[in-house]
């Protein structure tokens, strides 16, 4: 058995796991549930491998870059690198 290190900030429900699946798709089909943020790999026997997927929400680095970008364009942040030239 392979042990995986679990990141403490990840809710275990989003880790890969085998689940029951009763949808109409055939084995081998990938189903993405955007509302509940899961990806299912449909398998035989009424099961699927379920994976948690990202929601597209910005993380801390994206937020910092966004603040810098808007600061540069609004003139609140000095353009010390010449990015707007």
HELIX and SHEET records of a PDB file:
HELIX    1   1 UNK A   12  UNK A   14  5                                   3    
HELIX    2   2 UNK A   60  UNK A   74  1                                  15    
SHEET    1   A 4 UNK A  17  UNK A  20  0                                        
SHEET    2   A 4 UNK A  47  UNK A  52 -1                                        
SHEET    3   A 4 UNK A  38  UNK A  43 -1                                        
SHEET    4   A 4 UNK A  30  UNK A  33 -1                                        
END                                                                             
